């Protein structure tokens, strides 16, 4: 299922910092987020030590996207990108695009080889994008992606469809073509409803099976604390409640599980040791037991998955 020799895709959450507050994010939905997300960074020394090309002979994708972070906020971001740019794989950076200067984005385009790309989360063709991405600035995002594309950067436009913005979908697609984006990706999501943000639902085939999407893609997730986790969907749940305490409802219970969580932390183990350790074994065993992890059931039943549509422009 998962081994370092067969891994093809690694998602890396570089930091716990983000400059905006999306309404479906752990930051907004958890009452404990401010206690947990204390601006932690994966430092360049750890990255160079734990992520060496020879350890992952079949890697195809390095994806800088977290469940709670804005990767471009990392103070050593360029150095990290340069480290992975020497690998024979594709790099993707998922961003809200509202940090850094136009010059910074132009410089990033120059250090990213031509096959690597930046995916810009823009959920509208204008300021409507700020409804979901609270604290973003569309005008600044616009200047930044133009600078990146002008400097030769390969850019994807990612649009999450909600009831409030679906009327702008075709306008945004046309805008992406005009601006020189390489691809336009539409996401129909099962994000949680809030007062003024409601997901646009789509019908999916019903199934009661748990078939781990990340396992099938030979993919893992490493969060900002250095914890090696099967997927980003479990990340927020494990930040709040470790796997062995998945049904406990008190934040204080985390403190009882430090030895358990240390088994997946890069300060103590390699990625290979984490994959073969107790935490991962417990997660995999839960899929065929009567005590399934609720988050796995929510995400990896066929009828609960988000629908992605990607078009090359």
C-alpha angles and dihedrals in degrees: 000000000000124000130146089240094057100035113123103172134038123186111202124195102201100189144002092232124105128168095211136048115227112201095233094047128112087243090065100034099047123074088205100052096105091053094049104037102067099160096272120177134200098231124223092244092059091045094052092046099045100033110057120155094231090060092061108040095170101041114140105168135037108188121191100204129120136188091238109016145085101217096202089065091072109112091219096043098125092049090050092049091050090052093057095036088073090062121091094245143088121271122207125187117198111204144162085220097219098110129080131024131288088252091053091055091047089052091050090055089056096053095045112085114237096262093057123087148192119226112210117206103219115156099188143020093255140000090327085086087072093066093078097024097057113199095022122125114218095196091055092046088051093053091047098050091046091053091048094049093043089055090055101267121154108233135189123197112218117197121189108205118227131164091256096054107029091101089065097052097098092040090053092047091054090045091053090055092048093049094052101253115164096219142005118218123194121199123196100196139194092215117152117274117247130183096280103011118074123170118240102239124217130192117254132182112274118243136154094204125112107222108168109230092202093050090050090050092047087238137143138186128227115193132211093269092054095256114151107221132173093240147354091250091066092046099081091042092051092047088059102029124014116231096256089054096040094135097043115109104202124093090212090067089077089073090063093057105057094115090051094050092044087069090072100038120109091222088070108023144027120247089256092053091049092051091051095042136100099270094056092042090053091050094049093045091052091064092069097035133085089247101065119176104257094222091055090052092048096050107029103045105102093236092057101049123113116247116236125195117184124186127187107224 
